[in-house]
Structure formats: structure tokens, C-alpha cells
Amino acid sequence: MIPETQIHMIARQMLEKHGFEAIAHAARNAQACESKGDSEEAREWRHIEAAMKIMRGPNQS
């Protein structure tokens, strides 16, 4: 399990490098891990995805 501080550091770095496309990238990584049966790594990618969504802030209409 990745520590919470590292989750947020990874999320921030991905957002800086890829913008909001990083959220979709994390989701794809999670799906790939789930399809391989690696639930632990998939859970970590979902956690990173959630952290990026928080950093992004609420959706605007």
C-alpha cells in the first residue's frame, strides 16, 4: 500500500505533466490492473485518480 503522501505527490506530478488527461490515464491503468486480477495495484490507481479529482475541484456547468 502506497502512503497517502506519496499518492498525492504522484497525483500532483501526473496532473502537472499531463493535465486533466492524467485522470483518464489513471482510470485506464486501474482497469488494466483489474483485468489482470491485480486488485491491490488497481486500488492504488483508483486512489491516485480520486486524489487528482479532488485537486481538480468541482465540475462547472
Helices and strands as residue ranges (DSSP letters): H 4-18, H 21-35, H 39-56
